[in-house]
Amino acid sequence: MEEKIPPILRNLCHKPKNVDGLEARKGKKCLGASVQWITRLITKRNTPDWSYDDVPIPFGTKNLVTRTTHAIGPSRVSQPGRHTIDTLRQVVNFGLGPAKLPHSVLLEIQKDLLNYKGVGISVLEMSHRSSNFAKIINTTENLVQELLAIPDNSKVIFVQGGGSGQFIAVPLNLIGLKTGRCADNVVTGAWSAKGAEEAKKIGTVNIVHPKLGSYTKIPDPNTWNLNPDASYVYYCTNETVHGVEFDFIPDVKGAVLVCDISSNFLSKPVDVSKFGVIFAGAQKNVGSPRVTVVIVRDDLLGFALWECPSVLEYKVQAGNSSLYNTPQCFSIYVMGLVLEWIKNSGGAAATEKVSIVKSQMIYYIIGNSQGFYVYPVEPENRSKMNIPFCIGNAKGEDALGKRFLDKALEHNMLSLKGHRSVGGIRTSLYNAVTFEDIQKLAAFMKNFLQMHQL
Ligand SMILES: Cc1ncc(COP(=O)(O)O)c(C=O)c1O
């Protein structure tokens, strides 16, 4: 394999050590050291016996790396250097959502499950009208506000129905903003396609670009044909199935911009002021299933169509502080813990830097596999959260793909199967997936390549 350092890693390596948001705490090293470590890893290891147990895990990303490394087994906080045999037996969850949760969060949940903060009842048993739950939901909401620096003119609400519920809630709430009942949609993968299909049930949908033959790129925004009479422009920031991610906010010439940010929520900072509505299911980067965060600008409240069910109406939910009906109390509680963990880890600025490095570790293996691993998405549109790939050719060698998944399972790496609609393999690199997890996968991919190169 030809060994060269990906430019993005090289650039990161030249940054000063005290990278924003991961400033060394208590004299410890910071992300700069991690990046140097990864670069060393990439340049140094080039032999068939290269394996994940002979390189140290990176220092400096204390919360994101060491404290949260293991889903099971002893904590390695005190020894972030060499891997033990126990480490090798750990199960790594690369699931697409529901997905891995930080270990410290799971421990906290375990405690609160029997007796929430000494109240004497489980967090699962608590009334949503109780003062204890009021604290939970307020803290969770404040953390969303804080981590995304949400402007005062927007509300954060927690709703049910998942991301799919929002596919219809968005048009029900917003398509009436203009009389034509028309929406502009960008379709770059399976999830934005579903969003457009749902909107068609109640209005006219204009796909702003020619239909794509395959979901492997974002059509150039300069070519988008926006309809000035459309009530809003809708897109998905990260296509979980196809691995296509926007690394920019499209300029929609002042139109109301709506995005489904479900699978890269809080994996980087977002300028919320550019959006009318943002929504995200929690089960990928910020918690467990069935709670969806909706951030909606105040001036967009009150335009819902009469047929919009009250539970889906943003104004109703905002007016009732997300307690119009019984909310998903447990999922809101879990989200609060995960947000706290993200905050303590350096916030969205830190998760972004970590995501860049983690995804580059996998892209590096794919890019240097001489076509053994195939990931057809244009380099500038590649996702840092979900990497779907095939083995052998664009359709994938079925037998090799199966062998890869079987072997991965033997090495305790779970949920690497591609989405049922596209097959192949997919890894998700959400916030709770650590450097060490990725290191293990990257080493496995490299060894598998060396054993099976066609
Ligand atoms: C980007 C995106 N949007 C929406 C959804 C649908 O979410 P839900 O299953 O919560 O309805 C998903 C699910 O994976 C997704 O990845």
The ligand as a Gaussian input file, in Angstrom:
#p B3LYP/6-31G(d) Opt

LIG

0 1
 C      -30.952000      11.573000       8.260000
 C      -32.113000      10.820000       8.787000
 N      -33.317000      11.414000       8.799000
 C      -34.411000      10.786000       9.261000
 C      -34.333000       9.495000       9.733000
 C      -35.576000       8.803000      10.232000
 O      -35.532000       8.752000      11.607000
 P      -36.623000       7.909000      12.453000
 O      -36.281000       6.469000      12.259000
 O      -36.395000       8.402000      13.837000
 O      -37.951000       8.249000      11.922000
 C      -33.100000       8.842000       9.754000
 C      -32.982000       7.465000      10.296000
 O      -31.967000       6.827000      10.319000
 C      -31.964000       9.520000       9.254000
 O      -30.767000       8.933000       9.249000

